[in-house]
Amino acid sequence: MMPTTSEIGPQHLGTLWLLELSELSLIGPLPRVEAQFQRAGLEVAPSLAQVMGLDSPEEVYKRFDEGKCCYVVNLDGVIATYGWVTFDIELIGELRLHLRLSPGEAYIWDCATLPEYRGLRLYPSLLWYIISELKAQGLKRVWIGADADNLPSQKGMRLCGFHPIADFVLDYAIALHSFWIRGHPGAPQQLVEDARRALLGERYKAWIAALSSVNSDIMTSLF
């Protein structure tokens, strides 16, 4: 017999991680091969779109027009790894949430390494390059997310000094889907609150008001 939704229990979908750039160490992860790191420009939009699996570079151009940045790793002239950076507001599509960044913050997202180049430590090396560039630009904080089962990405984040702050949890109760944001075990409460404010915006105030009448594990329902 298949379990009912009430028997499934909460499902941990992913986690939002944070790095305070003031804590950035002097030495970070290095690639296992000779590679070139750079901020991508409009001239590589067609190649970048192809690596991203897009039919045309229109989405890449759109992101650049919106002020987003992309950093890439080149191996022998081929884009092997890429990662995008946003400085204001970004939709986390799979969660139907917008991450609203404060001044001095950035969000790294949509990172990938082509299958044939995996295992070369390109992803953590690119992360290190990006956060080093962001610190040089005067930024203070960097957020990044990872699926709960994406252990390679989580390992790369830890190598760069990121800390898990807030977990995304899907719960099934009375045949309704509830989505919660809870503090990751051991995360400082103030940073958990910062993550909630960034993800919930004005809804954060409503959640605070609801705490007085709902016995919850410092969670908030979004839909």
N, C-alpha and C positions, 0 to 999 in steps of 0.2 A: 504493500500500500504506500502511495506517495505521501510525504508529509504535507500537512496543511501549512498555509502561510504563518499561522500562529505558532506552529511548531518549529519553524525555521530558525527563529531567533534573530537578533541583531547581526548585521553583516558589516564588517569594517571594509569600506571601499578604498580609502586612501588617507593620506596625511599631508598637511601643510607644514613645511619646514622653514626655518628661519636662520639667517646668518647675520650677526651684528658685525659690520665690516671693521669696527674698531678691534675686534678679536681675531682678525685675519692674521694667520701666521706668515712667516717670511718665506717658507718653503712649502710648495704644494705638489700634487701628483704630476708625474711626467709621463709622456707617451712612451710606448715600447719601441716605437719606430721614429725615424726623422719625419717631422711634420711641420706645416706652416699654419699659424693661427692668425686670423684677421677678422676685422669687421667687414661684413659683406656690403657692397654698394650696388647701385642700380645696374651696373654693367654685368653682374653675375645673376641677375634675376631669372633669366631663362634657364640657366644651369641649375640654380637653386630650386626652381619650380619642378624641374625634372626629377631631382633627387627626392623632393617631397612627394612625388607621385601625383602632381597636379597636371591637368590637361593643358593649361596655359599659365603664363606668369602673372596674370591679372591679380590673383590673390596676393602674390608677393609684392607687386607694385602698390596695392591697396594698403598693405601693412606698413610699407615704407611711408606712404602718404600720411598715415595716421600717427607717425612719429615713433613707430616701433623699430627696434634694431635687430639685426641678425648677425651672429658670429659663426664662423665656419672653421673647420680643419681641412686643409688641403694635403693630399698625398699624391705627389707626382701630377699636380694639376687637376686632380679629381676631388670634388667635395665629398669627404667621407663621413663627416659629422657636422651637425648644425644645431643651433639653439637660438630661440627668439627671446627678446627682452622688451617688456612694457614698463612705462613709467607713470601711468595715470590710472587707467581702468581697463580690466581685461575680463572677458567672459570665460568662465570655466564651463565649457559647453556640456560635458557629461554630468555636471552637477546642477546646471541651470542657475549658477551664481555668478555675480560680478565681483571681482576682487578690486576694491577701491584703495589705491595706494596713497599714502600721505607724502608730502614733500620729503625728498631724501631717500625714498624707497624705490625699489625695482622688483619686478617679478619675472623670473626666468621660466619659460614654458616652451612647449612644442619642440622638444629636443629629440634627436634620433641619430643613430649611426647605421650606415648601410650594412646589411648582414655580412658581406664579405670582409668588412673591416672591424668586426667586433672582436673583443679579446685583446685589443692593442692598447687599452687604457686611454682611448681617445676621448670618451665622454667625460670622465673626471678631469682630464687635462684641459678640455675646453671649458668646463665649469670654472676651473681655477683661473684660466685666462680671462673669462668674462668678469668674474667678481674682482679680479685685480684691476681690470680696466674701469669698472664701476667705482671702486674705491678711489682710483686716481682722478675720477671725475667729481669727487666730493660726495658721493652717495654714502648713506649711513647703514641701510638695511637692505637685505635681499631675501625675498620669499621664493619658494619653489615647491611644487607638489609632486607626489609620487603615488601610484596605485599601491594598494596593500600588498599585492603579490609581485611587484616589480623589485625584487631584491637587488639585481645589479645596479639599478638607478639609486636605490637607497644606500648601497655601499659607496658609490661614487660621491653622493652628497656628504656622507660622513667623512670621507677622505678630505673633503674641502672645508670641513668645519661646520656644516649645517646641523641644526638640532630639530628633532620632531616636536611640533608645538600643538597642533590641533588635528584630531581624527574626524573623518567623515563617516558616519554610520547610518545605514539604512535599516529601519526596523519595520516589522510587519505586525500590526496590531488591529484586530477587528476588521480584517480585510482591507485596511488602509495602509498606504505606504507613508511612513514618516521618516524624515531626514533630519539627522542630528549632527551637531558640531560639539564634540566633547574634548576636553583637555587631554593631551597625550600624557600617559603616566610619567610623572617626574618633571613635566614642563612647568616653568614658573607661571603662577596664576596671572600675573600682569600681561605676559606675552600671550597667554590663551585669550585674555580679554581683547588684546590688540587684534588678534586674528579674527575674533568674532565681529568686532567693529568693522574691520576691513571687508568681511564677507557679507555682513548683514545690513550695513548702512543704517538707515533710519529704523529698520526693523529691530535693531539691537535694543532700542529703548523699550519697545513693546515686550521683548523677551525679559528684560530686567523687571518690568512691572509684573509679568506673569510669575516670576519666581516666588513672590509672596503668597501665591495661592496654589502653586503646584509643587508637589514633592518630586523633584527630578534630580538626576545626577549631573547637575549643571549642564543641561542640554537645552536645545531650542528646536522646535519644529518649524520647518520652512514650508512644507506643503503636505 
